[in-house]
Amino acid sequence: MNALDHNRSLLGDYGSYVLPVLNFRRIVLVRGSGSYVWDANGNRYLDLNSGQFCSVLGHSNPDVARTLLEISQTLQHTDTSTLSETFLRAARKIHDCVPEMNGRTILLSTGAEAVECCLKYAKHIKERPGTLSLDRGYHGLTHGSAACSLSRDRIRPPLDHSYVAPAPVVHGDADDGPEVDRCIEHFAEIVARHRQHIAAAIVEPILSGGGFLFPPPRYFQEIRQICDDNDVFLIFDECQTGFGRTGTWFHYEQLDCIPDFVVSAKAMGLGYPVSCVIANGHTVPHPKFAMEYFSSHQNEPFAGALVTHLIDRIETCDLLAANRRSGEHLLAQLATLAAEFPLVASPRGKGLMCAFDLNVPATVDGKQAGDRFCAIAQENGLLIQHCNFGRTIRLLPNYLASPEDFAFLADRLRDTLATFQIFLDQTS
Ligand SMILES: Cc1ncc(COP(=O)(O)O)c(C=O)c1O
């Protein structure tokens, strides 16, 4: 072993203390700054995932650090039944960003927790036990959220009354034809058949983990109508798309379709565990104590401070417009790469949520190909993730990523694709 391989020695010394729930990367990160992170050997990586799509103002942002320091020196925590001024101001800010929702917010910790809370709330109000989700959707790994996700077959025991409709396998607004019709029909049939059991339908406006699918606005408008006609709530899971990622506060704004609940997470916590459920004040009845919900870290002051910080920063720096511009730039770069490398298929995206498919032969295992691609990217100084069982590469950079960062990305992606092609030539 190289005596200076600190990544390896850290994993060797401490790795056996870690619950092995994942095949972790073989590097150990020690610091981050802006769009970059460094491993224990001093190697620098451009982080195209913003952590797990969360550190949207970059790593170790000094203003975020100041906000956290300030709240931790003012009010660290409250008992669950007592609200803080910091939380109340954040709830009001969320309301004012999207007044059409007349939103009523609870802040929670993870995306799955927020989905779980939302489903529970919807079932409680409708007094029905079931949900309808899309086959390629992903909503988290708690029992209720997993029952609505593409890994649903792995949960034990399966949840009764978890109905599933096919997601349109389409890649953009122009992709609005028979596939979308077919999926709307399925959705309508399932709701009609099981309406007495379904409290809510839950959908991602962009299906990320399931293949970066972009159903067109008509799809969402029609399922909205079906839900209304059958007295079923419509929940938008905006854990990835929410708080500016696609160039609007929430992605539903681009679909002309207002949901009954928005669930969000990731960006809103700036790298710390913050999520939320926003109930539509016009369509969700809100008697006092509609349903009790009591957990140790709900409506935390630090969560309120981070959300307020992000909203203020988005407003003062006009980051919604900036994300739309940066996204167009990134997408243009992916289109250029697609023209150069037949390996790059269907570049697509909205704002800073972009992806392309790996055009590998059907005989190559998708997961193996995706893992290999990301490993080569890492050797080239890029931290990138795949989804869609390895067949799609997704890029969700931070909101402050610069043109230089994107130039570095394009350069290193070229090297990655060239090496990946050699790997494919050798395996097929
Ligand atoms: C759309 C969506 N919903 C829910 C979740 C679950 O969030 P968490 O991992 O914070 O529980 C995720 C996580 O990737 C997600 O992308």
Ligand as a Chemical Component Dictionary entry (heavy atoms), coordinates in Angstrom:
data_LIG
# 
_chem_comp.id                   LIG 
_chem_comp.type                 NON-POLYMER 
_chem_comp.pdbx_formal_charge   0 
_chem_comp.three_letter_code    LIG 
# 
loop_
_chem_comp_atom.comp_id 
_chem_comp_atom.atom_id 
_chem_comp_atom.alt_atom_id 
_chem_comp_atom.type_symbol 
_chem_comp_atom.charge 
_chem_comp_atom.model_Cartn_x 
_chem_comp_atom.model_Cartn_y 
_chem_comp_atom.model_Cartn_z 
_chem_comp_atom.pdbx_ordinal 
LIG C1 C1 C 0 -38.094 12.928 -4.813 1  
LIG C2 C2 C 0 -37.577 12.432 -3.495 2  
LIG N1 N1 N 0 -38.435 12.210 -2.484 3  
LIG C3 C3 C 0 -38.014 11.783 -1.295 4  
LIG C4 C4 C 0 -36.684 11.529 -1.054 5  
LIG C5 C5 C 0 -36.236 11.030 0.274  6  
LIG O1 O1 O 0 -35.477 11.995 0.925  7  
LIG P1 P1 P 0 -34.495 11.560 2.098  8  
LIG O2 O2 O 0 -33.395 10.762 1.496  9  
LIG O3 O3 O 0 -34.035 12.863 2.685  10 
LIG O4 O4 O 0 -35.300 10.774 3.068  11 
LIG C6 C6 C 0 -35.762 11.736 -2.072 12 
LIG C7 C7 C 0 -34.335 11.451 -1.870 13 
LIG O5 O5 O 0 -33.554 11.333 -2.768 14 
LIG C8 C8 C 0 -36.219 12.198 -3.338 15 
LIG O6 O6 O 0 -35.372 12.407 -4.348 16 
# 
loop_
_chem_comp_bond.comp_id 
_chem_comp_bond.atom_id_1 
_chem_comp_bond.atom_id_2 
_chem_comp_bond.value_order 
_chem_comp_bond.pdbx_ordinal 
LIG C1 C2 SING 1  
LIG C2 N1 SING 2  
LIG C2 C8 DOUB 3  
LIG N1 C3 DOUB 4  
LIG C3 C4 SING 5  
LIG C4 C5 SING 6  
LIG C4 C6 DOUB 7  
LIG C5 O1 SING 8  
LIG O1 P1 SING 9  
LIG P1 O2 DOUB 10 
LIG P1 O3 SING 11 
LIG P1 O4 SING 12 
LIG C6 C7 SING 13 
LIG C6 C8 SING 14 
LIG C7 O5 DOUB 15 
LIG C8 O6 SING 16 
# 
